[in-house]
Amino acid sequence: MLLLLLGIVILHIIALVLLFVSTIVSAWVVNPNSSSDLWTNCTLISGLSKCDYADSGVWIQAVQALMILSIIFSCLSLLLFFCQLFTLEKGGRFILTGSFQILASLFVMCGAIIYTVKNGMWVHPSESFGFCYILAWVAFPLALISGLIYVILKKRG
């Protein structure tokens, strides 16, 4: 049972780290002459870097909010898990913990979908997605799986 709990916590922490990295690091779209993330869109023009900030579009602010909400709900879910681990009665399920983690996964999915659809308004369509965009999509199933495990998990002993 201890290995199962340790595995679940490690899975949760991996998803949380992926959410932090994908939200903070500047690599949602990468090109030799430009880079774009959730906060800025920088382009190298004639040796000078020109950066546009995210206040230029409502959709990018929605993506920012959804990614930040996913981090908050994932952190709250981890804290709730430890609280419920010590306070939940025997045989009880970690419903609240799982619900928060599933919400976190849905938030990151919605943010990544909005970014995918509206990306052409923010950067040139010929540019390719960077590793942070991919990390956001990897964090989605990890958070969803850990949330479903929490919902199924019963407290023993």
N, C-alpha and C positions, 0 to 999 in steps of 0.2 A: 504494500500500500504506500509505503514511503517513497519508493521509486516512481510510482504513478504520480504522486503529488509533485515530486521533484521534476518529472518530465513535463507535467502541465505548466508548472511555474516557468521552466526554461522556455517552453514554447511561447508562453505569454510574453516573457521578457524579450525574446527574439522578435516577435511581432512589434512590440513597443519600440525597440531600438530601430527597426526598419521604418516605423512611422516617424520617429524623431529625425532620422537621417534624410528621409525623403522630403520632409517639410523644411528642414533648415538648409541643406546643402544646395548650392546653385548649379544644378545640372539636370533640369527637366528637359531642356532642349540644348544640344551641344553642337557647335559648328566651329571650325577654325577661326571664323570671323565674328562669331557671336555666341552668347550664352543666355539662357533664359531660365528662370525659376518662378516660384510663386510670388516673389517680391520685386524683382527687377527684370528688365529685358535690355541687355547690353549688346551694342553692335559696334564693331571696329570699322570706322570709316576714315580712310586716308591717314591711318596711324593714330587717330583720336577715338577714344571710347565714348559713345553716346548711350546713356542709360535712361530708360523710361521706367518710372515707378508704377507700382500696381494700382495706384488710385485712378488709372486711366480707364478702367473697365469694371463694371459691376460683376461680371461673371468671374473674373480672377479673384475678386474679393469673396465671392461665394466659395470658390475652391479653397482659399486661405482659411475661411471660417470652418469649412467642413474638415479640413486636415487638422486644424487646431482642436476642434471638437473630438475628432477621433483620438487624438493623443490624450485629451482630458478624460474621455470615457474609458480609455484603456488603462490609464493610471488609476482612476477610481475603481475600476473592476479589479485590479490587482490588490488594492487596499481592502476592498470589500471581501475578497477571497480570504485574505489573512484574518480579517475580523470575523467572518463567518466560520472559519476553520476552528476558532476557539469558542465561539458563542452558539453555533448552530447545534441543535439537538441531534442525537444519534438517529440516522436514517433520513435526515433532512437533505434536501437538494440545494445546490448553489444556484438557485434560479435568478436572484438579483445580480450576482456576479456574471453569470452567463448572459443575461439580458444586456448589461452594460457593454460587455465585450462584443456581442453581436451588433449592437448599435454602433460601436466604434468601427467595426468592419464595414457596415453599411455606409457610414459617413465617408470613409476613405474610398469606397467604391464609387459613390456619387461624385466625390471630388475629382477622381481620376476620369470618370466619364465626362463630366463637364469640361475638364481640361482637354480631353481628346477631341471633343466636338468643337469647342470654341478656340482651339489652339491657333488656327489660321488667322484670327483677328489679332493675336498677340505676337506671333513670330511668322516668318516666311514659311509657306507650306512645304518648301523643298527641304527644310532642315529636319534632321532626325531626332527622335526622342533620346534623352540621356538616361543615365543609370538611375537617377532618383525617381523618374517616372516609372521605370520598371520595378524599383523597390516598392513603390506605392502599390503596384498591382500584385506584387508578391506578398505584401503585408495583408492585403485583403483576405485571401483564403486562410492564411495562418491565424488571423484574428477570428475569422468565422469558425474555423475548426476548434480553436481553443474555447470559444464561446459555447459551441455545441457540446464540447466535452464537459464544461462546467455545468450545463443544464442537465446532462445525463448523470453526472457524478453524484453519488450519495455519500454522506458522511458516515464513516464506520468508527466504532470504538470511541 
